[in-house]
Amino acid sequence: MLKINYDNTIDECETAFMLFWRKYSMMKTVLYSLVFVIGIIISASLIWGDSGIIGWILLGLSAGFLLNLWLKPRRTCKKLAATLTLMNEEKYRAFFSDNDIEIETIISCDKESTESEEASGESSESDESEQSEQSEIVENSVYSLLKEEMTSRETAELFLLFVNRSLIYTFPKRCMSEKEINGLREYFVLKKI
């Protein structure tokens, strides 16, 4: 069994999102782009013909939709990064066995409790009355190699695990030893993921 402890930076999450988009949505974007390019060509012919105003409207709509189509993934990626900066710190543990992959998400939470005076119900002003504790929430996800359709990809900095076209896990090489990097690469090759 291979075990990896890791965390993800915002840049790694952005990279993973864009690779996920390229893998699953790029072809659809290219096909829609062709439709909008045809709309631009038709609008150009209408502008030079008798229907000038209709051509300009079609040109504006086609160009706007085409531009939005290619800018939307980048905007979504930036929104994801902004959301991730607001979240609590997360660390992960991944266990790779012969039959499944288990990923634990460990979320660190600050827990503040304030002692109050018994008689008045007011908060004490001393530093001893406020206690800040660190607590953890652990969420487990288990993916069976026999049931799930998973694929993997390796970049210079990351291993990526795509699960069912709806989920991606990012394993940064900076968090792994050379032995773990080679073990994970070998695991993905042997399991044909």
N, C-alpha and C positions, 0 to 999 in steps of 0.2 A: 504494500500500500504506500502510495506517495502522498505526503502531506506538505502543504504550502501555506505559510502565513504571509499576508500581504495587505496593502492598502492601495487606494487609487488617488491620483492627483486629478485636479480639474482638467489639465491638459490631456492626460491619458483618457479621461472620460470623453472629452471632445473628439480625440482621435478615434476612439472606439465607435462613437456615434456616427462619425462620417464614414468609417469603413462599413458599418452596419447599413447605412443609407446606400452606399455604393453597391453593396452586395444584393440588397433586396428591392431598392426603389429606383436605381439609376436607369434601368432599361425602360421602366414605365415613364420616367421623366424624359428620356430621349424620344420615345414614341409620341408623347404629348407635344414635345417641342416641334416635331415634324408637322403635326397638325397646325400649330400656330405659325410656323414658317409658311405653310401653304396658305394660311389666312393672310399673311403679310403680302405674299405674291399676288393673291387675288385682289387684295385691297389696292395694291400698286396699279394693277390693270384697271380697276374701277376709277382710280384717281385720274389716270390719263384718258379714260373714256368719258362718257356722258354723265355718269353718276358720281361726281366728285365728292359730295358730302357723305354719301354712304361709304365710299372708299376710305375717307379720312376716319370715320367712326370705326370701321372694321380694322384699319391700320392701328389705331390707338388701342383698341381692345386686344388685338392679337399681340402687339408688342408688350402691352402691360401684363397680360397673362404669361407670356414667354419669360419676361424678366422675373415675375413673381415665382414662377416654377423653379428657376435656378437659385433664387435668393432664399426661398423658404427653408431649405435644409440648414443653411448657415444661420438663419435667424432662430430656428428651433434649437440648434446646437448652442447658441449663445444664451437662450432662455434656460436651457438645461444647466449650463454652467452657472448662471446666476442663481438658480434654485439650489444647486448643490452647495454653493458657498454659504447658504443660509441654514443648511442642515447640520445636525450634530456629526461629530467625527465617527467614521465607520472604519472598522478593520474587518478582515475576512480570514477565514481558514477554509482551505479546500482539501478534501480527501478524495483521492482517485484510487478506486479499487477495481477488481476485475469485472464487477457487474454494474457498478453505478458510480456517480460522482455526487459527493455531498458538499454543499457550500454553506458555511455558517457565516452569517452577517452579525457582527458584534457592534452594537450602537452604544456609544458612551453618552450618558445623560447626566447633567448636573441636577442634584436633588438638594434643595434648600429647605431646612426646617427651622422655624423660629419658635423658641420657647416663650410662652407668655406667663405673665404673673397671674397667679391663681386668683387673687382677690379682685383685681380690676379688669383682667382680660387684656391689658395693654402689653405691647412688646417691650422687653427689656432692652435698654440701650447699650448694654455691655457687649463686647466682642464675643464673650463666651456663650451668649444666648443664640447666636446664629451659627449653624453648622452646615457646611457645604460638603456633601458626599458625592462621590462618583459612583454611579450605578451603571450596569450594563444590561442591555436587552439583547438576547441572542435569538436569531431567526434561522431556522434550518430549511434548506431546499435540497431535495434529493432527486436526481435524474437518473433513471435506469437506462443503461446503454442499449438494452433490448427494446425498450418502448419508445424512447425519444429519438427524434431525427436531429442529430447534432452534427455540426461541422466546426472545424477549427481553422485558424489561420495564424501564421506567425509573421511578425514584423521585426524590425531591428530591435525595438524596445519592448514589445508586448507579445503575449499569446492571447488569442481571442477565442472564445467558445460561443458559437451561435446556437441557441436552443429554439427550435420550432418557429423560426422566422419572427419571433416576438420578443426575444430576450437575448441579451449578450452579457457575457462575463469577461472581464479583462484581468489578465494575470501579468503584472509588470515584471520584467526581467530584473529590474533594479532591486527587487525584494527577494531574489532567489540566488542561491549559490550556483556555481557552474554545474555541480552534480544535479541539482534540482531542475535546472534549465534542460540539461540533456535527458533527464528522467521524464519530464513532461513532454518534450519533443518525441521521445521514444513511445510514450504512452499513447499520444495522439496518432502516431503512425501505426502502432500495433493494433489499436482498437478501430482503426480506419475512421477516425472522427475528422 
